[in-house]
Amino acid sequence: MRLLLYTCIILLPTGLLRAQFVDPGFEQSGSSPWLRSHPEWMGETPSDAPYGGSLCMAVRATSQNFATYPYFYQALPAAQPGDVIRLRYTCRPGVDPGAPPAVANSIVNYVVINGLGVPSFTSEYQLSQPAEWTMQDLTFTVPSFPAGSTFGIGFGGYSGFEDLYLLFDNVHVTISGTGATLSAKAWLDGAYVQAQGLMRDDLRVAGLVPTTEMNTSILPTWPQMPVGETTTPAVLAVTGPNAIVDWVRIELRSGRPEEHIPITSRNALIQRDGDIVDTDGVSPVTFAVKGGNYYVLILHRNHLSVLGTDVVTLSSTPVTYDARSPSASFYTRTGPESGPPRKTVGATRTLWVGNTLDSGFFLRNIRYTGAGNDRDPLLYAVGGNTPTNTLSGQYRKEDVNMDGVVKYTGSNNDRYEQVPGP
């Protein structure tokens, strides 16, 4: 008996371009692209914010600077009048030793940067900050601004106490719209045939791939994320290398991806040749956000998901993201669940297969024995008391080799090769 623990997510390197903002966690410190209109009132400081991060931005917040709050700001070159922006950040007050506890307001402002690089601040929002780190969520529409200028967002603080600071960390921003497109590629190991360089489409041939995605009932779901995507019988009738193998999901994440909070997601289709396509069976996958910089997470209902460590810059021009490439980099857990995030098969890489039990928020390990193992669900699916039974004709996550039959023993069984190497 062996214990198999494999995963895709945990550690986050610093200094990367994320979402629409550069360095939203302030880890680049002195090389940070954040601009400061009152640098004497702010600076980086050690952070204990949720979701990690070694630094945060500390802003002195007093009642005396009504006209000139100590802003730090950053431009959003992609933002245009009428765009809808969703802004999220964590914040809390921080007082000097001996100062009384106080409640302060974080301030969010529109910034308009003219052609000479000079900012002006308008239309503030004030959000009350509890004593503990709090995630703030703000949605607004970009107003009109002069031609030749660039829109941005600034932050500051207000308090009635002299010795109070506001600490900002984990700043995420998304510009809504349509146009971010991705040409993703992956191999599902359960269906991959190395000699052919293709995946099998047994589920499609057996008529078991549903026309409406079922990931919503199996994988984690999120508010305001697209669900219920549908395809057509004509798409599922295509044969050859472009034949559909199954549904997958792609999530776009920002900031610290291990938050498990996607900016947006899409359920899409994966072909025998590894291409992940939109529901028309042909096009790259389009997301309901404007172009920006994101981390990409690929999920399948009975394989381990993979989360790239490199930010992908998306726009209306499709960008290739190949999870099969040996040179692609993905997050790997440390400690007892450490292991390669993908399986090596010859000169390519596949997603680990065998995740029959947990399709919740973790999707991070495969166990052969012990509590919460992925072997027992196979036995339960075929009846429990008679391991030689089989279950056919159903779309089941226990069918890890994706041949349309749930099988516990014998040839082509669904625990046939769940032995990842070191």
Secondary structure, 3 states (H helix, E strand, C coil): CCCCCCCCCCCCCCCCECECCECCCCCCHHHCCCEECCHHHEEEEECCCCCCCCEEEEEECCCCCCCCCCCEEEECCCCCCCCEEEEEEEEEEEECCCCCCCCEEEEEEEEEECCCCCEEEEEEEEEEECCCCEEEEEEEECCCCCCCCEEEEEEEEECCCCCEEEEEEEEEEEEEEEEEEEEEECCECCCEECCCCEECCHHHHCCCCCCECCHHHCCCCCCCCCCCCECCHHHHCCCHHHCEEEEEEEEEECCCHHHCCCCEEEEEEEECCCEEECCCCCCCEEEEECCEEEEEEEEECCEEEEEECCCEEECCCCEEEECCCCCCCECCCCHHHCCCCCEEECCEEEECECCCCCCCCCCCCCCCCCCCCCCHHHHHHCCCCCCCCEEECCCCCCCCCCCCEEECCCCCCCCCCCCCCC
